[in-house]
Amino acid sequence: MILNHLIGIYTHPKEEWQTIDTKHETYFYALTHIAFISLIPSLVAYYSSAHTGWSIGAGDIIRLSENTAIMMGIGMYFGLIAGVVALAVLIHELAKAFDATPTYTQSLELAAYTATPLFMVGFAGLYPELWVVMTALLVGISYSVYLLYSGVPILMHMPEDKGFIYSSSVVTCGLVLLVILMTGSVLVWGLTGGPVFVH
């Protein structure tokens, strides 16, 4: 089952990391998980921006045209997958500095399951009020960081103190990667003509 670790990382994360470490699935399996989870924020972003609209403060409801919303959803979907794969490469390369030798599959598993709570925040977009989404995003980021710190010693087979420093390095690199992806998205959107708003 594609999402057979999903409940576990929420209800008993450390035990679930042990399970993931014990029976490593294939690289394709981890990629399938992230491809499926990435649908949530992408589809919700499309629906919210084209149909329900966004409310920012006391201003008017903001909606995008159908075509703009579709392009944004597709771009977001592939951007999220690319971001997780890039994070997995960072995890794999950083591990060498900490005398760990994870496989690319282990690195992708760590990236994919760590990113899952962040992607689940997409459901908050069904109620597109800025404060709701920002609150959910804060919770999602916090839990993703917790999953990273709890999963690194188990999946990377590191002592907890070294795992803490390694996890902190991954978080720092992940934030830099996020800024790069966001900047790239803005540039691409600008080159393609920018968003078209409707009333």
C-alpha positions in Angstrom: 0.0 0.0 0.0 1.4 3.4 -1.1 0.6 5.2 2.2 1.2 2.4 4.7 3.6 4.5 6.8 1.4 7.6 6.8 -0.6 6.8 10.0 2.5 5.6 11.8 4.5 8.7 11.4 1.7 10.6 13.1 0.8 8.2 15.9 4.1 6.6 16.8 6.9 8.2 14.7 10.0 6.6 16.3 8.5 3.1 16.0 7.5 3.8 12.4 11.0 5.0 11.5 12.3 1.7 12.9 9.8 -0.1 10.6 10.9 1.9 7.6 14.6 1.2 8.4 13.9 -2.5 8.9 12.1 -3.1 5.6 13.5 -0.6 3.1 11.2 -0.4 0.1 12.5 0.5 -3.3 13.5 4.0 -4.5 10.4 3.9 -6.7 8.2 3.2 -3.7 9.4 6.3 -1.9 9.0 8.3 -5.1 5.5 7.0 -5.5 4.7 8.1 -1.9 5.8 11.7 -2.5 4.2 11.8 -6.0 0.9 10.9 -4.3 1.2 13.2 -1.3 2.2 16.1 -3.6 -1.2 15.9 -5.2 -2.8 17.3 -2.0 -1.4 20.8 -1.9 -1.4 21.1 -5.7 -5.1 20.1 -6.2 -6.2 22.2 -3.2 -4.2 25.2 -4.5 -5.9 24.9 -7.9 -9.4 24.6 -6.4 -9.0 27.4 -3.9 -7.4 29.9 -6.2 -9.8 29.2 -9.1 -13.1 28.5 -7.4 -13.4 29.6 -3.7 -10.8 32.5 -3.9 -8.5 33.7 -1.2 -9.2 36.2 1.5 -6.3 38.3 2.8 -7.4 40.4 5.7 -10.5 42.5 5.0 -9.8 42.9 1.3 -11.7 41.5 -1.6 -11.7 37.8 -2.5 -8.8 37.1 -4.9 -9.4 34.5 -7.6 -7.2 33.3 -10.5 -8.4 32.4 -14.0 -9.0 28.7 -14.6 -5.9 28.5 -16.9 -3.7 30.3 -14.5 -4.8 28.1 -11.6 -4.2 24.9 -13.6 -0.7 26.1 -14.6 0.0 27.0 -11.0 -1.2 23.6 -9.7 0.9 21.7 -12.3 3.9 23.8 -11.6 3.5 23.3 -7.8 3.1 19.6 -8.2 6.3 19.1 -10.1 8.1 21.7 -8.0 7.2 19.8 -4.8 8.5 16.5 -6.2 11.7 18.1 -7.5 12.2 19.8 -4.1 11.9 16.5 -2.2 14.3 14.8 -4.6 16.8 17.7 -4.3 16.5 17.5 -0.5 17.2 13.7 -0.7 20.4 14.4 -2.7 21.4 17.0 -0.1 20.7 14.5 2.7 22.8 11.9 0.9 25.8 14.2 0.2 25.8 15.8 3.7 25.9 12.3 5.3 29.4 11.9 3.9 30.7 14.7 6.2 29.2 12.7 9.2 30.8 9.4 8.3 27.4 7.9 7.3 26.8 6.1 4.0 23.1 6.0 3.3 21.8 4.8 0.0 19.8 7.1 -2.2 16.7 5.1 -1.2 17.3 5.8 2.5 17.9 9.5 1.7 14.7 9.7 -0.3 12.7 7.9 2.4 13.9 10.4 5.0 13.1 13.3 2.8 9.7 12.0 1.7 8.4 11.0 5.1 9.8 14.2 6.7 8.1 16.4 4.1 4.7 14.6 4.4 3.3 16.7 7.3 4.2 19.8 5.4 2.3 18.6 2.3 -0.7 17.6 4.4 -1.0 21.3 5.3 -2.4 21.6 1.8 -5.8 20.6 3.2 -5.9 23.9 5.1 -6.3 25.6 1.7 -9.9 24.3 1.6 -10.6 27.1 4.0 -8.6 29.7 2.3 -8.1 32.3 5.0 -4.5 33.4 5.4 -4.4 33.0 9.2 -5.8 29.4 9.0 -3.2 28.4 6.4 -0.3 30.1 8.2 -1.3 28.4 11.5 -1.5 25.0 9.8 1.8 25.7 8.0 3.6 26.5 11.3 2.3 23.2 12.8 3.3 21.3 9.7 6.8 22.7 9.6 7.2 22.0 13.4 6.2 18.4 13.0 8.3 17.9 9.9 11.4 19.2 11.8 10.5 16.8 14.7 10.3 13.9 12.2 13.7 14.8 10.8 15.4 15.0 14.2 13.8 11.7 15.3 14.3 9.9 12.0 18.0 10.7 11.3 19.6 8.6 14.1 17.5 5.6 13.1 17.7 5.8 9.3 21.2 7.1 9.1 22.5 4.9 11.9 24.1 7.8 13.8 24.5 8.5 17.5 21.8 11.0 18.7 24.3 13.8 19.3 25.8 13.5 15.9 22.3 13.1 14.4 21.3 16.3 16.0 24.1 18.3 14.3 23.4 16.5 11.0 19.7 17.2 11.2 20.4 20.9 11.9 22.6 21.0 8.8 19.8 19.4 6.7 17.3 22.0 8.0 19.6 24.8 7.1 20.3 23.4 3.6 16.5 22.7 3.3 15.7 26.4 4.0 18.2 27.5 1.4 16.7 25.1 -1.1 13.2 26.4 -0.3 14.3 30.0 -1.0 15.9 28.9 -4.3 12.7 27.0 -5.4 10.5 30.0 -4.4 12.7 32.4 -6.3 12.7 30.1 -9.3 8.9 29.8 -9.2 8.5 33.6 -9.2 10.9 34.0 -12.1 9.2 31.2 -14.2 5.8 32.7 -13.4 7.0 36.1 -14.5 8.5 34.8 -17.7 5.2 33.1 -18.6 3.2 36.3 -18.3 2.3 36.2 -14.6 -1.1 35.4 -13.0 -4.4 36.4 -14.5 -7.0 37.5 -11.9 -10.7 37.3 -12.2 -13.5 39.0 -10.2 
